[in-house]
Amino acid sequence: MNVAGLARPDIVAMTPYCSARSEASADGILLNANESPWPLIEDPQARSDEVDSLNRYPEPQHAELRRRLADLYGLPINHVLLSRGSDDGIDLLVRVFCRAGVDTVLDTPPGFGMYRVAAQLQGAGITDVPRNAETLDLDRNGILQALQGQTPPRIVFLTSPANPTGDLVDPDFLTELLKTASGRALVVVDEAYAEFTAARSFAAMVPDYSHLVVLRTLSKAFASAGLRCGAVLAQPDVIGLLMRAIPPYPLATPVLSLALRLFDSDVRKRQRLLVRRIMRNKSALTKRLNGRPFVRRVWAGEANFILLRVDDAGALVQHCAGLGITIRGFPSAVMLDNCVRISVGSSEEMARLDAALEAFQPGNSTATAGNRNG
């Protein structure tokens, strides 16, 4: 399938911007990018690659970081695009593949809110295929039917593990979806929480499907949310289209330097230990939540958080906030009435949360405060 046929014709036809650093290497005397010849910041405790070259633009798609991520995800380097977290990848995909006022993206609420926001910012429509109101499972038949209509969505967004439900996309369903979507839509699987599950990443399927895109990030399991560093995994034709719309220098020099340090052998050992500790704490938290009288249902899922339905979500959010503990409520989200999402923290944080839950008495409060979905 020629995936360019799914992209906006004006994006395909445009001449992309070519930055000074993409035209020529950073070797020799650099007089082509209107940069300062000297840096201003001097920090003897910083690594030289973090501050000594701040006066120069970074490599637009840093080859070494791309290689490290390609190895991590088991793909050739030309299947990897560096992005500012997964949000950047979502925005790029919608801008490149959706025509304003014409195309739609398929969303499966309740879910991660950025898919809808990216569509709205682009002026694209939204095809909703809601989850099952009771179980919060995906409506697989509804998704397939939406793709078989007269005007199928241009992008299908799925999340595995999903946020906030934590469930996984079934591999057999994804294979069927990709077959149905061929020539009709791009299928995007957001794997922001993939390291917290033993399930195989769908990145392994990318070389076989030109219309499959997988999003990954270093924010969650690599404990680097502040870096804003992620990757779009797709075949080179899709990567090339996204390169037409991506900013010339998406990742700053200190971000690139710190991201590379995440692949040091000692850091990788700590990263794997971190995931195991989080999952142990999650198991303990799940057991304690199941025993609470005000908890109506628990969706433990496969990520580093737990979704639960309680008697009074607003009161619980406010009660915990009063004790210095922030959890997430969904007062305006479809199907998530009286639901809260709890991220798994350290043992000390979980002990404080447990004490707060022990002291919670929903009948003593009429609070309805909460946070928005996302």
C-alpha positions as CSV (number, residue, x, y, z in Angstrom):
1,M,0.0,0.0,0.0
2,N,1.3,3.5,-0.9
3,V,0.9,5.3,2.5
4,A,1.5,8.6,0.8
5,G,-2.0,8.3,-0.6
6,L,-3.3,8.7,3.0
7,A,-1.4,11.8,3.7
8,R,-2.5,15.4,2.9
9,P,-1.8,16.1,-0.7
10,D,-0.4,19.5,0.1
11,I,2.1,17.9,2.6
12,V,3.2,15.4,-0.1
13,A,3.6,18.2,-2.6
14,M,5.4,20.8,-0.4
15,T,9.1,21.4,-0.4
16,P,10.1,20.9,3.3
17,Y,12.3,23.3,5.1
18,C,15.9,22.4,5.1
19,S,17.9,23.6,8.1
20,A,21.5,24.6,8.1
21,R,22.5,21.6,10.2
22,S,20.7,19.2,7.9
23,E,22.4,20.6,4.9
24,A,26.0,20.3,6.2
25,S,27.7,18.5,9.1
26,A,28.9,20.3,12.2
27,D,32.6,19.8,11.3
28,G,35.1,22.6,10.6
29,I,34.4,26.3,10.8
30,L,30.7,26.9,11.0
31,L,29.5,30.1,9.4
32,N,26.3,28.8,7.9
33,A,23.7,28.9,10.7
34,N,23.9,32.4,12.2
35,E,25.1,30.9,15.5
36,S,27.2,32.5,18.1
37,P,30.9,31.4,17.9
38,W,31.0,31.1,21.7
39,P,28.8,29.6,24.4
40,L,27.9,31.7,27.4
41,I,27.3,29.1,30.1
42,E,30.3,27.7,31.9
43,D,29.7,24.8,34.3
44,P,32.7,22.7,35.3
45,Q,30.4,20.1,36.8
46,A,28.4,19.5,33.6
47,R,29.4,17.1,30.8
48,S,31.0,19.0,27.9
49,D,28.4,17.8,25.4
50,E,25.7,19.5,27.5
51,V,27.0,23.0,27.7
52,D,30.1,23.5,25.5
53,S,28.0,23.2,22.3
54,L,24.9,25.2,23.4
55,N,25.9,27.9,20.9
56,R,25.4,25.4,18.1
57,Y,22.2,23.9,16.8
58,P,21.9,20.2,17.6
59,E,21.7,17.4,15.0
60,P,18.1,17.5,13.8
61,Q,17.6,13.7,14.2
62,H,20.5,12.7,16.4
63,A,22.0,9.6,14.8
64,E,23.4,8.0,18.0
65,L,20.1,8.4,20.0
66,R,18.2,7.1,17.0
67,R,20.4,4.1,16.9
68,R,20.1,3.4,20.6
69,L,16.3,3.6,20.4
70,A,16.2,1.5,17.2
71,D,18.2,-1.2,19.1
72,L,15.9,-0.9,22.1
73,Y,12.8,-1.4,20.0
74,G,14.3,-3.9,17.6
75,L,13.9,-1.9,14.4
76,P,16.2,-0.5,11.7
77,I,17.3,3.1,12.4
78,N,15.4,4.4,9.4
79,H,12.2,3.3,11.1
80,V,12.7,5.7,14.1
81,L,11.8,9.4,14.3
82,L,12.9,11.3,17.4
83,S,10.0,13.4,18.9
84,R,9.2,15.5,22.0
85,G,7.5,12.7,23.8
86,S,4.5,10.9,22.4
87,D,2.4,14.0,22.3
88,D,4.6,15.4,19.6
89,G,4.2,12.2,17.5
90,I,0.4,12.4,17.9
91,D,0.3,16.0,16.7
92,L,2.6,15.3,13.8
93,L,0.5,12.4,12.6
94,V,-2.7,14.3,12.7
95,R,-1.2,17.3,10.9
96,V,0.3,15.2,8.2
97,F,-2.6,12.8,7.5
98,C,-5.7,14.8,8.3
99,R,-7.2,17.5,6.2
100,A,-9.0,20.2,8.1
101,G,-12.8,20.0,7.8
102,V,-12.5,16.7,5.8
103,D,-10.8,13.9,7.7
104,T,-11.5,12.3,11.1
105,V,-9.5,10.4,13.7
106,L,-11.0,7.4,15.4
107,D,-11.0,7.6,19.2
108,T,-12.3,5.0,21.7
109,P,-13.4,7.0,24.8
110,P,-12.7,6.9,27.6
111,G,-9.0,7.3,26.9
112,F,-6.0,9.5,26.5
113,G,-7.3,13.0,25.7
114,M,-4.5,14.2,23.4
115,Y,-5.8,12.3,20.4
116,R,-9.0,14.5,20.5
117,V,-7.0,17.7,21.2
118,A,-4.7,17.1,18.3
119,A,-7.6,16.5,16.0
120,Q,-9.4,19.6,17.2
121,L,-6.3,21.8,16.8
122,Q,-6.0,20.5,13.2
123,G,-9.7,21.1,12.4
124,A,-10.2,17.4,11.9
125,G,-13.3,15.6,13.0
126,I,-13.5,12.8,15.6
127,T,-15.2,9.4,15.0
128,D,-16.1,8.1,18.4
129,V,-16.3,4.3,19.1
130,P,-17.0,4.3,22.8
131,R,-15.9,1.4,25.0
132,N,-18.3,-0.9,26.7
133,A,-20.0,1.2,29.4
134,E,-19.8,-1.5,32.0
135,T,-16.5,-3.3,31.4
136,L,-14.7,-0.4,29.6
137,D,-13.5,-3.0,27.0
138,L,-12.9,-1.9,23.4
139,D,-15.8,-2.2,21.0
140,R,-13.9,-4.2,18.4
141,N,-16.8,-4.7,16.0
142,G,-17.6,-1.0,16.2
143,I,-14.0,-0.1,15.2
144,L,-14.0,-2.4,12.3
145,Q,-17.4,-1.2,11.1
146,A,-16.2,2.4,11.3
147,L,-13.4,1.6,8.9
148,Q,-15.8,-0.1,6.4
149,G,-18.0,2.9,6.0
150,Q,-18.2,5.4,3.1
151,T,-15.9,7.9,4.8
152,P,-13.6,5.9,7.1
153,P,-11.4,7.8,9.6
154,R,-7.9,8.6,8.4
155,I,-6.2,7.6,11.6
156,V,-7.2,5.0,14.2
157,F,-5.7,5.7,17.6
158,L,-5.3,2.8,20.1
159,T,-3.4,2.6,23.3
160,S,-1.7,-0.5,24.7
161,P,-1.7,-0.6,27.7
162,A,-4.5,1.9,27.6
163,N,-4.9,5.0,29.7
164,P,-6.7,5.0,32.1
165,T,-8.0,1.4,31.9
166,G,-4.7,-0.4,31.6
167,D,-5.9,-3.0,29.2
168,L,-4.0,-4.3,26.2
169,V,-4.8,-4.4,22.5
170,D,-5.3,-8.0,21.4
171,P,-2.7,-9.0,18.8
172,D,-5.3,-10.9,16.7
173,F,-7.6,-8.0,16.7
174,L,-4.8,-5.6,15.6
175,T,-4.0,-8.0,12.7
176,E,-7.6,-8.0,11.7
177,L,-7.8,-4.2,12.1
178,L,-4.7,-3.7,9.9
179,K,-6.2,-5.8,7.2
180,T,-9.4,-3.9,7.3
181,A,-7.6,-0.5,7.4
182,S,-5.3,-1.2,4.5
183,G,-5.6,1.6,1.9
184,R,-8.1,3.3,4.2
185,A,-6.4,4.5,7.4
186,L,-3.3,4.7,9.4
187,V,-3.3,2.6,12.6
188,V,-1.4,4.1,15.5
189,V,-0.7,2.2,18.7
190,D,0.5,4.3,21.6
191,E,2.8,2.2,23.8
192,A,3.7,4.7,26.4
193,Y,3.4,2.1,29.1
194,A,4.7,-0.9,27.2
195,E,7.6,-1.6,29.6
196,F,5.2,-2.4,32.4
197,T,3.7,-5.4,30.7
198,A,5.2,-8.7,29.6
199,A,3.2,-8.6,26.3
200,R,5.2,-8.3,23.1
201,S,5.5,-4.8,21.7
202,F,3.7,-4.2,18.4
203,A,6.9,-2.5,17.1
204,A,7.9,-5.9,15.8
205,M,5.0,-5.7,13.3
206,V,6.0,-2.3,11.9
207,P,8.2,-3.7,9.1
208,D,5.3,-5.8,7.8
209,Y,2.7,-3.0,7.7
210,S,3.2,0.3,5.9
211,H,0.2,1.8,7.7
212,L,1.1,0.8,11.2
213,V,2.7,3.4,13.6
214,V,3.9,2.7,17.1
215,L,4.6,5.5,19.6
216,R,7.1,5.1,22.4
217,T,8.4,7.4,25.1
218,L,11.1,7.6,27.7
219,S,8.8,9.4,30.1
220,K,7.3,6.5,32.0
221,A,9.4,3.4,32.6
222,F,12.6,5.3,32.0
223,A,11.7,7.9,34.7
224,S,12.4,10.8,32.3
225,A,9.1,12.7,31.9
226,G,11.0,15.9,32.3
227,L,13.1,15.2,29.2
228,R,10.2,15.1,26.8
229,C,11.9,12.5,24.6
230,G,10.0,9.9,22.6
231,A,10.0,8.1,19.3
232,V,7.7,7.5,16.4
233,L,8.2,4.0,15.0
234,A,7.1,3.5,11.4
235,Q,8.2,2.5,7.9
236,P,10.5,5.0,6.2
237,D,7.8,6.4,3.9
238,V,5.8,7.5,7.0
239,I,8.9,8.8,8.7
240,G,9.7,10.8,5.6
241,L,6.3,12.4,5.5
242,L,6.5,13.3,9.2
243,M,9.9,14.9,8.6
244,R,8.2,17.4,6.3
245,A,6.3,18.8,9.3
246,I,8.5,18.3,12.3
247,P,10.4,21.4,13.6
248,P,14.0,21.6,12.4
249,Y,15.5,20.9,15.8
250,P,12.9,19.0,17.9
251,L,15.2,18.0,20.8
252,A,17.6,20.3,22.7
253,T,21.2,19.5,23.2
254,P,20.9,18.8,27.0
255,V,18.0,16.5,26.3
256,L,19.9,14.5,23.7
257,S,22.9,14.2,26.1
258,L,20.8,13.1,29.0
259,A,18.7,10.7,26.9
260,L,21.9,9.0,25.8
261,R,23.0,8.5,29.4
262,L,19.8,6.4,29.9
263,F,21.5,3.7,27.9
264,D,24.5,3.4,30.1
265,S,24.7,-0.1,31.5
266,D,24.4,0.9,35.1
267,V,21.4,3.1,34.3
268,R,19.7,0.3,32.4
269,K,20.1,-2.0,35.4
270,R,18.5,0.6,37.6
271,Q,15.7,1.1,35.1
272,R,14.8,-2.6,35.1
273,L,14.9,-2.6,38.9
274,L,12.7,0.5,39.0
275,V,10.0,-1.3,36.9
276,R,10.1,-4.3,39.1
277,R,9.7,-2.2,42.2
278,I,6.8,-0.3,40.8
279,M,5.0,-3.5,39.8
280,R,5.6,-5.0,43.3
281,N,4.1,-1.8,44.8
282,K,1.2,-2.0,42.4
283,S,0.4,-5.6,43.4
284,A,0.3,-4.6,47.0
285,L,-1.8,-1.5,46.3
286,T,-4.3,-3.6,44.2
287,K,-4.8,-6.0,47.1
288,R,-5.4,-3.2,49.6
289,L,-7.8,-1.4,47.3
290,N,-9.9,-4.5,46.7
291,G,-10.5,-4.6,50.4
292,R,-11.9,-1.1,50.8
293,P,-15.6,-0.8,51.5
294,F,-16.0,2.3,49.3
295,V,-14.3,0.8,46.3
296,R,-16.9,-0.6,43.8
297,R,-14.5,-1.8,41.0
298,V,-10.8,-2.0,40.3
299,W,-9.2,-2.1,36.9
300,A,-5.7,-3.1,37.7
301,G,-4.5,-3.2,34.1
302,E,-0.9,-3.6,32.9
303,A,0.6,-0.1,33.5
304,N,2.0,1.8,36.4
305,F,-1.4,3.0,37.6
306,I,-4.8,1.6,38.7
307,L,-8.3,2.8,37.8
308,L,-11.0,2.4,40.4
309,R,-14.7,3.3,40.8
310,V,-15.7,4.4,44.2
311,D,-18.7,5.7,46.0
312,D,-17.8,9.4,45.8
313,A,-14.8,10.2,43.6
314,G,-14.9,13.9,44.2
315,A,-14.8,13.4,47.9
316,L,-11.9,11.0,47.7
317,V,-9.9,13.3,45.5
318,Q,-10.5,16.2,47.9
319,H,-9.8,14.1,51.0
320,C,-6.5,13.0,49.6
321,A,-5.6,16.5,48.5
322,G,-6.2,17.7,52.0
323,L,-3.5,15.2,53.2
324,G,-1.0,16.3,50.5
325,I,-1.7,13.4,48.1
326,T,-2.8,14.1,44.6
327,I,-4.8,11.5,42.7
328,R,-6.7,12.0,39.4
329,G,-10.4,12.2,39.1
330,F,-12.5,12.4,35.9
331,P,-15.6,14.5,36.7
332,S,-16.3,15.3,33.1
333,A,-15.2,12.2,31.3
334,V,-17.6,9.9,29.6
335,M,-18.2,6.5,31.4
336,L,-15.8,7.4,34.2
337,D,-18.3,8.7,36.7
338,N,-16.9,8.2,40.3
339,C,-13.6,6.9,38.9
340,V,-10.2,7.9,40.0
341,R,-6.7,6.9,38.7
342,I,-3.9,6.3,41.1
343,S,-0.3,6.3,39.9
344,V,1.9,3.7,41.7
345,G,4.6,5.5,43.8
346,S,7.3,4.6,46.2
347,S,6.7,2.4,49.2
348,E,6.7,5.4,51.5
349,E,4.1,7.2,49.2
350,M,2.0,4.1,49.1
351,A,2.0,3.9,52.9
352,R,0.8,7.5,53.1
353,L,-1.9,6.8,50.6
354,D,-3.0,3.7,52.5
355,A,-3.3,5.7,55.7
356,A,-5.4,8.3,53.8
357,L,-7.7,5.6,52.4
358,E,-8.1,4.1,55.8
359,A,-9.3,7.5,57.2
360,F,-11.6,8.2,54.3
361,Q,-15.3,8.2,55.0
362,P,-17.3,9.2,51.9
363,G,-20.5,9.9,53.8
364,N,-18.9,12.8,55.7
365,S,-18.2,14.9,52.6
366,T,-20.3,16.3,49.7
367,A,-17.2,17.3,47.8
368,T,-17.3,16.9,44.0
369,A,-13.9,18.3,43.1
370,G,-11.6,16.4,40.7
371,N,-9.3,16.7,37.8
372,R,-9.8,16.5,34.1
373,N,-9.0,13.5,32.0
374,G,-5.6,13.1,30.3
